[in-house]
C-alpha cells in the first residue's frame, strides 16, 4: 500500500515536470543552426535526396558506426548468455507440433518478396524514407516467418557470420578510405565514389554502398538474436 | 504546442507507472519499451514545423528552398538511432530475464533479493 502511494506521488511529480516542459515549448517557425546548414548543403554537397540519410550516414557517420557497434555487442551478449551449456543438455524440449498448411505455404510465397522489399528499402535509403536499419529489420522479419512456419528450421550460421563480419569490416574500410583520400576530417566521406546524377539510384557516392552494408549487418544480427532466443 | 507532445508524455508516464508497480520482469521490460516509445514521440515532434514538409527533396523547388520548406531533420536522425539502440537493449534485457527464469523458475522480481540489504 505504502509502495503504491509512493509510486503515485512520484508519478504526480513527473507529470508536473512534464507539464512545465510542455508549457515552455515554443513552436518553431523556421529551421535554425545546424539543421539549416544540413538542409541547405545536403543536396549540393552530398547529392542525397533524403536529408535524414545524409545526416545519419555522412554528417554523423561516426555515430552510426557506434550504433552498429552497440547493436553488434547486444547481439553478442544475447548469444553468450543464451548459449547452450552442457548441464542444460538433459532438458529435452517437448516435441513440437508442425505449423499449419496455410502458414507453411504462405511462408514459401512471402519470404522472397519480404527479403526483396528489405533490399529495396536499404538500396533506396538515399532517395526515399528508409535505410539500412529499417531494411535489415524487414529482412529479419522474413527469417522470423521461416522460424514460425518450420519448427525444425535452422539458419546457416557460417553464412550469416561471414556476411556480418564482411559488411562490418567493409563499413570501416570505406570510412578509412575517406581518411586516406581527403585528409583527416573526412572519415566516412561519401565522395570517395562519384556523386552521379541527383535523384538517381546510383548517386550520392558511397551512401547506397554503406547503407547496403548496414542493412546486411543489421539483418543478420537481428536474425541471430531471434535464433538465439528461439533455442530455449 | 502539439497534441503529439501530450500523447508522448502520457505514454512516458504510463511506462514509468509500469516500472514502479509491476512485479513481473517481462512486464517491466515492456514498460521500459513504452517509456522509450513516448520519449521518441516527444523527440521527433520537437522537430515539427507547421506547414513544412518531410525532409526528402524530390522536386526542384524543394531542392532550392530546402531550408524554408522542410521540418527539422536532426531529431529524426536522432530518433532513428534511438529506436535501433532501444531494440538492442530490449533484446538484451529479455535475455537476462530468460536466464534468471532458468535459474529460479520465477518471473516475480520480489523473489530476487541478492542485491537487497
Interface residues (C-beta under 8 A of the other chain):
Chain A: X3 X4 X7 X10 X11 X14 X15 X18 X21 X22 X25 X27 X28 X29 X30 X31 X34 X35 X36 X38 X39 X40 X42 X43 X49 X50 X51 X52 X55 X56 X60 X63 X64 X67 X70 X71 X74 X75 X77 X78 X81 X82 X88 X127 X128 X129 X131 X133 X137 X198 X199 X218 X222 X225 X228 X229 X232
Chain B: X1 X2 X5 X6 X9 X12 X13 X16 X17 X20 X21 X46 X47 X48 X49 X50 X54 X55 X56 X57 X58 X63 X66 X67 X68 X70 X72 X73 X74 X76 X77 X80 X81 X83 X84 X85 X87 X88 X89 X91 X92 X94 X95 X96 X98 X99 X102
